[in-house]
Amino acid sequence: MPQHAQVVLEPRKSPVQARSAASVDAILEATIQVLLSIGKEQLTTTKVALRAGVSVGTLYQYFPNKSSLLQAVLRRHLTEVGDAVERVCKEQKGRTPRQMVTALINTFMQAKMRDAKTSVALYSVSSDVDGAKIVQQMGTRFHKAVVRMLTTSCESLTSDPQLIASMLQGAMVGISRRILESGVAEGQREILQQELIFVACAYVDACSARPAI
């Protein structure tokens, strides 16, 4: 029985020169613009190339098909969030658990909500481009960064940093997704973010030697 060809999602090659990198950035930005304007069903490589101001041939040098384009923009978005989390975790080393989780939540939510419409659109294409695998990879990176930060706490933790990181990650991802998918107004987002910080601080108080306030 003939085997079905596996759909290629990975980019054909990585940009190595400034001009090539600029072309890829333009293509990925155009992909987001087309996705937001006409949706994933109507998005085509031709429309993306036209929006990016490049030839279809140039686009195909880096992305063999529509799915690889969508996967690339999803990966870029999650990488940006991961970069922000790793950066704040490094900055917060040696501080109190409360300071750590407050800065972590504020940074994570800012990264996710910077362009809420794009985040929502990328959720809609995730299942079509093996998004679960990318999310898992980025989730692992997120978890490791938080664990490394927690282990430097200036207040002793009475719970396993691995467990604390998992609980914080689950709460943050869950609340951010709820906000994005339910179309919560911007003012309400701020309220939910502050409530999340309140809950997280109470939780880390309970997981440390510091008495809860």
DAFEN-V747770 format. One record per helix or strand of 3 or more residues. SS is the DSSP state (A for helix, B for strand). FROM is the first residue (numbers start at 1). TO is the last residue. Records with the same first field share a line. If there is no record, write none. Layout:
SS=FROM-TO ; FROM-TO
This chain:
A=18-38 ; 45-52 ; 56-62 ; 66-91 ; 97-113 ; 116-126 ; 131-150 ; 161-182 ; 186-206
